[in-house]
Amino acid sequence: MAHATQDVSDDGAIEPISRSLAAFARDLSFADLPAPVVERAKLHILDGLGIALAASRYDYSHKTLSALRGLAGEGDFPVIGMAAKLPYRDSAVMNGFLIHSLDYDDTHVAGVLHATASAVPVILACGQRYGASGRDALVSYVAAMEADARVGMAAKGGFHKKGFHPTGLVGAFGAAIAAGRMAGLTADQITHAQGIVYSMASGNLEFLEEGAWTKRLHPGWAASSGITAAALAQQGFAGPGAPYEGRFGLYATCADENAAIDLDLATHDLGSDWEMLRVGIKPYPACHLTHSCADAAVNIVAEHKLSPSDIGSVTARVAADCMPVVCEPLGEKRRPQSGYEAQFSLPYVVASAILRGGLTLDDLEPAAFTDPAVLEVCDKVSCEMMAGSSYPTYFSGEVDIVTNDGRTLTYREQVNRGADERPLSADEIVTKYRDNASLAFSADRVDQALDAIMDLDGASTPELIARLLSHA
């Protein structure tokens, strides 16, 4: 592993990454946040909470709630979209599960992780516990997002290559930072909290083998772990001081040995270069690695006015590192057995884009992914490595469609829609929120919650938002 230069303290000693991140989080104030960062932070929180409302309708969400209730009983902290309240940490587990369970939540591309899904449950739970203002919640959320993005991107894709899911693994650190800041911990205590949470951080990719539900749990578990670590640190519990770069630290233990780890990225330009502005919001409820190919297929079909009967074969191309996640094994990817498998199937997402003009939540229902018409198109889709992909900076994709009359039609998306260079507009994000939230609430309640979330920099509070988002 290649290690770059780390921060150096005034006495010439190398500054541990955890201490740099802790000092940044502790010192960060609302006045330090540029207006674009505040606006994007609110929109990303809005997006995540709308997704959670949509997810609250599903059977797997109710089973998860039943399990948590059975363990911990009732509590005082509302669950998004449900007529239920859970204890402090359990509410964070459940709300993180809901935000991430549809795989529709935002992604920091270079870090390859969904940090909002672990950060928002923390600011909701801690915000209620400590009576925090909306501005306090926003600052803690941004601190978590900045830390998670940097810790993730420093691995250069190495966590995935080793079989770890960064959303759970890395998200625990940002959760500890946010929880520590909201609890009023010192920088030393937030440093210890990161060391403590390293022993709790988890999340693996084994769910890919059979479409298991475990991925959905990762960010909520990360949120709960961060809350736990901060509480321990507040009482003087000691954690290792180099959880990231240490001999048995995160990068040495959880990243592939061939990954070109760049430790500088873990703390680069904190407070001046905002990774929050590089987090992409998804236009489709599927693995982000599939999006550019979906848009490419939509563009080809629309431009050339193709029908499925016109198509002889389809080749979808993504970066080599993406292929094990969304392309392999090809036979199984062409026949998803669940909505979750459909979300991680490049052949299915491309076939849906060709047949239906995109992918919606309805396209993840059994009637959609077992539809003979879409399966016929799936059988025409093959996958190849894409030359010149911008991954992991962006989720590039390319599609060739060979028509039955012999034409080869190609469309390439170098930068995925929703990324920082092609961001969804505020209006598009609000529309997405409304579409998702309306699955759980009346139009009036949807608007009330929208106004409260977008006023986090004003008079709104996490307690108000949590109440508006729950049926309890």
C-alpha positions in Angstrom: 0.0 0.0 0.0 1.3 3.5 -0.9 0.9 5.9 2.0 1.1 9.7 1.3 2.2 12.4 3.7 -0.1 13.1 6.6 -0.8 16.3 8.5 2.1 17.4 10.8 1.5 19.2 14.1 3.3 22.2 15.4 6.0 20.1 17.2 6.7 18.2 14.0 4.9 15.0 14.9 2.5 13.3 12.4 -1.0 14.2 13.3 -3.3 11.2 13.4 -6.2 11.4 10.9 -8.7 10.9 13.8 -7.4 14.0 15.6 -7.5 16.2 12.4 -11.1 15.1 11.8 -12.1 15.6 15.4 -10.6 19.1 15.5 -12.4 20.0 12.3 -15.8 18.8 13.6 -15.4 20.4 17.0 -14.4 23.8 15.6 -16.8 23.9 12.7 -19.6 26.5 13.0 -22.6 27.4 11.0 -20.9 30.6 9.9 -18.1 28.5 8.4 -20.5 26.8 5.9 -20.7 28.5 2.5 -24.3 29.1 1.3 -24.1 26.4 -1.5 -23.0 23.9 1.1 -26.0 24.7 3.4 -28.4 24.5 0.5 -27.1 21.2 -0.8 -27.0 19.8 2.7 -30.7 20.6 3.2 -31.6 19.1 -0.2 -29.7 15.9 0.6 -31.4 15.5 3.9 -34.7 16.1 2.2 -33.9 13.5 -0.4 -32.9 10.9 2.2 -36.0 11.4 4.4 -38.3 11.2 1.4 -36.8 7.9 0.4 -37.3 6.7 4.0 -41.0 7.5 3.8 -41.3 5.5 0.6 -39.4 2.6 2.2 -41.7 2.5 5.2 -44.4 0.7 3.2 -42.4 -2.4 2.5 -42.7 -5.7 4.3 -39.0 -5.9 5.0 -39.2 -2.6 6.9 -42.0 -3.8 9.1 -40.2 -7.0 9.9 -37.1 -5.0 10.8 -39.2 -2.8 13.1 -40.8 -5.8 14.7 -37.4 -7.3 15.5 -36.1 -4.0 17.0 -39.3 -3.6 19.1 -39.0 -7.2 20.3 -35.4 -6.5 21.5 -35.8 -3.0 23.0 -39.5 -2.3 23.4 -41.1 1.0 22.8 -39.3 4.3 23.2 -39.5 8.1 22.7 -37.9 8.5 19.3 -40.2 8.4 16.2 -39.6 6.1 13.3 -39.9 7.7 9.9 -43.2 6.9 8.1 -44.5 4.6 10.8 -46.8 4.7 13.8 -44.0 3.7 16.1 -41.4 5.0 18.5 -38.2 3.2 19.6 -35.4 3.8 22.1 -32.6 6.2 21.2 -30.1 4.0 19.4 -32.7 1.7 18.0 -34.5 4.6 16.3 -31.2 5.4 14.5 -30.8 1.8 13.4 -34.4 1.8 12.0 -34.2 5.2 10.3 -30.9 4.4 8.7 -32.4 1.1 7.4 -35.3 3.1 5.9 -33.1 5.7 4.2 -30.9 3.1 2.5 -33.2 0.2 1.9 -34.4 1.2 -1.5 -30.9 2.0 -2.7 -32.2 5.3 -3.9 -30.1 7.5 -1.5 -27.2 9.8 -2.5 -23.7 8.7 -3.2 -20.2 10.2 -2.8 -18.7 8.8 -5.9 -15.0 8.9 -5.1 -15.7 7.4 -1.7 -18.2 5.0 -3.1 -20.5 5.3 -0.1 -24.0 6.5 1.0 -23.1 8.8 3.9 -26.4 10.5 4.3 -28.0 7.2 5.3 -25.8 7.0 8.5 -25.5 10.7 9.2 -29.2 11.7 9.1 -30.3 9.1 11.7 -27.7 10.5 14.0 -28.7 14.1 13.7 -32.4 13.1 14.2 -31.8 11.0 17.3 -29.1 13.2 18.9 -31.0 16.3 17.9 -34.0 15.1 19.8 -32.0 13.9 22.8 -30.0 17.1 23.2 -32.6 19.6 22.0 -30.4 20.7 19.2 -31.2 23.5 16.8 -31.6 23.0 13.1 -28.3 24.8 12.5 -26.5 22.5 15.0 -27.9 19.5 13.2 -26.8 20.9 9.8 -23.2 21.5 11.0 -23.0 18.0 12.5 -24.4 16.5 9.3 -21.9 18.3 7.1 -19.0 17.3 9.5 -20.0 13.6 9.1 -20.4 13.9 5.3 -17.0 15.6 5.0 -15.3 13.0 7.1 -16.9 10.0 5.5 -16.2 11.2 2.0 -12.5 11.7 2.7 -12.0 8.5 4.6 -13.8 6.6 1.8 -12.0 8.2 -1.0 -8.5 7.7 0.6 -9.0 3.9 0.1 -9.2 4.4 -3.7 -11.8 1.6 -4.0 -9.8 -0.7 -1.8 -12.7 -1.5 0.6 -14.9 -2.9 -2.1 -12.0 -5.0 -3.5 -11.6 -6.6 -0.1 -15.3 -7.3 0.2 -16.4 -4.5 2.5 -19.3 -2.2 2.0 -18.0 1.4 2.8 -21.5 2.7 3.6 -21.5 0.7 6.8 -17.8 0.5 7.4 -16.9 4.1 6.8 -20.3 5.5 7.8 -19.6 4.5 11.5 -16.8 7.0 11.7 -18.8 10.0 10.5 -21.6 8.9 12.8 -19.3 8.9 15.8 -18.1 12.4 14.8 -21.6 13.8 14.3 -22.9 12.2 17.6 -19.9 13.5 19.5 -20.3 17.0 18.2 -24.0 17.0 19.0 -23.3 15.7 22.5 -20.8 18.5 23.1 -17.7 16.3 23.2 -14.3 17.8 23.2 -11.9 17.3 20.2 -10.0 14.7 22.4 -13.2 12.8 23.1 -14.3 12.8 19.4 -10.8 11.5 18.6 -11.4 8.6 21.1 -14.9 8.1 19.7 -13.4 7.3 16.3 -11.0 4.9 17.8 -13.8 3.2 19.7 -16.2 3.0 16.7 -13.5 1.2 14.6 -14.2 -1.9 16.7 -17.9 -1.7 15.8 -17.6 -0.6 12.1 -18.9 -3.3 9.8 -20.6 -4.1 6.5 -19.7 -6.7 3.8 -20.7 -7.4 0.2 -21.9 -10.9 0.7 -25.5 -9.7 0.2 -24.7 -9.5 -3.5 -24.6 -13.3 -3.8 -28.3 -13.7 -3.2 -30.0 -10.3 -2.8 -30.1 -10.6 1.0 -31.4 -7.8 3.2 -28.2 -7.1 5.2 -27.0 -4.2 3.1 -30.1 -2.3 4.2 -29.0 -2.6 7.8 -25.4 -1.3 7.4 -26.0 2.5 7.7 -28.4 2.2 10.6 -26.0 0.0 12.4 -23.2 2.5 11.7 -25.4 5.3 13.1 -26.1 3.3 16.3 -22.4 2.4 16.6 -21.4 6.1 16.3 -23.9 7.1 19.0 -22.5 4.3 21.3 -18.9 5.2 20.7 -19.6 8.9 21.4 -21.3 8.0 24.7 -18.4 5.8 25.8 -15.9 8.5 24.8 -17.8 11.1 26.8 -17.3 9.0 29.9 -13.6 8.7 29.4 -13.5 5.4 27.6 -10.2 5.2 25.7 -10.0 4.3 22.0 -7.0 3.6 19.8 -5.5 6.8 18.5 -4.7 5.7 15.0 -7.8 3.8 13.8 -7.3 4.7 10.2 -3.5 4.6 9.6 -2.4 2.3 12.4 -0.7 -1.1 12.0 -4.0 -2.8 12.3 -6.1 0.2 11.3 -8.8 0.6 8.8 -6.7 0.8 5.7 -4.2 -1.9 6.6 -7.0 -4.3 7.6 -10.0 -3.5 5.5 -8.6 -2.4 2.2 -7.2 -4.6 -0.6 -3.4 -4.9 -0.3 -3.0 -3.6 -3.8 -5.0 -0.5 -3.3 -3.1 2.7 -3.7 -4.1 4.2 -0.4 -3.7 8.0 -0.3 -3.8 9.2 3.4 -3.6 12.8 2.3 -7.2 12.5 0.9 -8.5 11.6 4.4 -8.0 15.2 5.6 -7.4 17.2 2.4 -8.4 20.9 2.6 -10.9 20.5 5.5 -13.1 23.5 5.8 -12.1 25.0 2.4 -12.8 22.3 -0.2 -16.3 20.9 0.4 -16.9 17.2 -0.5 -20.6 17.9 0.3 -20.8 19.5 -3.1 -19.6 16.3 -4.8 -22.2 14.0 -3.4 -24.6 12.9 -6.1 -28.3 12.4 -5.8 -29.7 9.4 -7.7 -32.3 9.8 -10.5 -33.0 6.0 -10.4 -33.7 3.6 -7.5 -30.8 1.3 -8.4 -27.1 0.8 -7.8 -25.4 4.0 -8.9 -23.0 1.9 -11.1 -25.9 1.2 -13.5 -27.2 4.8 -14.0 -25.0 6.0 -16.9 -25.9 2.9 -18.9 -29.6 3.4 -18.2 -29.4 6.9 -19.4 -27.4 5.9 -22.5 -30.0 3.3 -23.4 -32.8 5.8 -23.0 -31.0 8.3 -25.2 -30.4 5.7 -28.0 -34.0 4.5 -28.0 -35.4 8.0 -28.0 -33.0 9.4 -30.6 -33.6 6.5 -33.0 -37.2 5.8 -32.1 -36.5 2.1 -31.5 -38.9 -0.5 -30.3 -37.7 -3.7 -28.5 -38.4 -5.7 -31.7 -35.9 -3.5 -33.6 -33.1 -4.6 -31.2 -30.8 -7.6 -32.0 -28.3 -7.2 -29.2 -27.2 -4.8 -26.5 -23.7 -4.3 -24.9 -23.5 -2.4 -21.7 -20.1 -1.3 -20.5 -18.9 -0.1 -17.1 -15.5 0.0 -15.4 -13.8 -3.3 -14.7 -14.1 -2.8 -10.9 -17.9 -2.3 -11.3 -18.5 -5.5 -13.2 -18.5 -8.0 -10.2 -21.2 -5.9 -8.6 -23.7 -5.4 -11.4 -22.7 -7.8 -14.2 -21.6 -11.1 -12.7 -22.7 -13.8 -13.0 -24.4 -12.8 -16.2 -27.1 -15.5 -16.2 -28.2 -14.6 -12.7 -28.1 -10.9 -13.5 -30.5 -11.5 -16.4 -33.0 -13.2 -14.1 -33.3 -11.2 -10.9 -35.2 -13.0 -8.2 -36.1 -10.0 -6.1 -36.3 -6.2 -6.4 -33.0 -6.0 -4.6 -31.3 -8.2 -7.2 -32.9 -6.1 -9.9 -31.3 -3.0 -8.5 -27.9 -4.6 -8.8 -28.5 -6.1 -12.3 -27.1 -4.0 -15.2 -28.9 -6.2 -17.7 -32.2 -5.6 -16.0 -31.7 -1.9 -15.5 -30.7 -1.4 -19.1 -33.6 -3.6 -20.3 -36.1 -1.6 -18.2 -34.6 1.6 -19.6 -35.1 0.3 -23.2 -38.6 -1.0 -22.6 -40.0 1.6 -20.1 -37.8 4.7 -20.6 -36.1 4.4 -17.2 -36.4 2.7 -13.8 -38.9 3.5 -11.1 -39.9 1.9 -7.8 -42.7 0.1 -9.6 -40.1 -1.6 -11.8 -38.7 -3.3 -8.7 -41.9 -5.2 -8.0 -42.2 -8.9 -9.0 -44.7 -8.3 -11.8 -42.1 -5.9 -13.4 -38.9 -7.9 -13.1 -40.6 -11.2 -14.1 -42.4 -9.6 -17.1 -41.6 -11.8 -20.1 -41.2 -8.7 -22.3 -38.4 -7.3 -20.1 -36.8 -10.7 -19.7 -36.6 -11.0 -23.5 -34.7 -7.8 -23.6 -32.5 -8.9 -20.7 -31.4 -11.9 -22.7 -30.1 -9.5 -25.4 -27.9 -7.6 -22.9 -24.2 -8.5 -22.4 -21.7 -6.7 -20.3 -18.1 -5.6 -21.1 -15.3 -3.6 -19.5 -15.5 0.0 -20.5 -12.3 1.6 -21.8 -11.6 5.1 -20.6 -14.1 5.1 -17.7 -13.8 7.9 -15.2 -14.5 5.5 -12.3 -14.2 6.0 -9.4 -14.4 9.8 -10.0 -17.7 9.2 -11.9 -19.8 6.2 -12.7 -19.3 6.2 -16.4 -21.2 4.0 -18.8 -21.5 3.1 -22.5 -24.2 1.2 -24.4 -24.1 -0.3 -27.9 -27.4 -1.3 -29.5 -27.1 -3.4 -32.7 -30.4 -3.3 -34.6 -31.9 -6.1 -36.6 -31.2 -4.1 -39.8 -27.4 -4.0 -39.0 -26.9 -0.6 -37.5 -24.6 -0.2 -34.4 -25.8 2.7 -32.2 -23.6 3.9 -29.4 -24.1 6.4 -26.6 -21.5 7.1 -23.8 -22.2 8.8 -20.5 -18.8 9.8 -19.1 -20.2 11.7 -16.1 -23.3 10.1 -14.5 -26.4 12.4 -14.2 -26.7 13.6 -10.6 -23.0 13.9 -10.1 -21.3 17.3 -9.2 -20.7 18.1 -12.9 -24.3 17.2 -13.8 -26.2 17.8 -10.6 -30.0 17.4 -10.3 -31.6 20.7 -9.8 -33.3 21.8 -6.6 -36.6 21.4 -8.4 -35.8 17.9 -9.5 -34.8 16.9 -6.0 -38.0 18.4 -4.5 -40.0 16.5 -7.1 -38.3 13.3 -6.2 -39.0 14.0 -2.5 -42.7 14.7 -3.2 -43.0 11.5 -5.3 -41.5 9.4 -2.5 -43.1 11.1 0.5 -46.6 11.0 -1.1 -46.5 7.2 -0.9 -46.7 7.6 2.9 -48.4 10.9 3.6 -51.1 13.3 2.4 -50.1 16.2 0.3 -50.5 18.7 3.2 -48.2 16.6 5.4 -45.7 16.2 2.6 -45.5 20.0 2.3 -45.3 20.6 6.0 -42.3 18.3 6.3 -40.7 19.8 3.2 -41.0 23.3 4.7 -39.5 22.1 8.0 -36.6 20.4 6.4 -35.7 23.3 4.2 -35.9 25.6 7.2 -33.2 23.8 9.2 -31.0 26.9 8.9 -33.9 28.9 10.3 -36.4 28.1 13.1 -36.8 24.3 12.4 -35.4 21.6 14.7 -34.7 17.9 14.4 -37.4 17.3 17.0 -40.0 19.0 14.7 -38.9 17.1 11.7 -38.9 13.8 13.4 -42.5 14.4 14.6 -43.7 15.5 11.2 -42.2 12.4 9.5 -43.8 9.9 11.8 -47.4 8.6 12.2 -46.8 8.0 15.9 
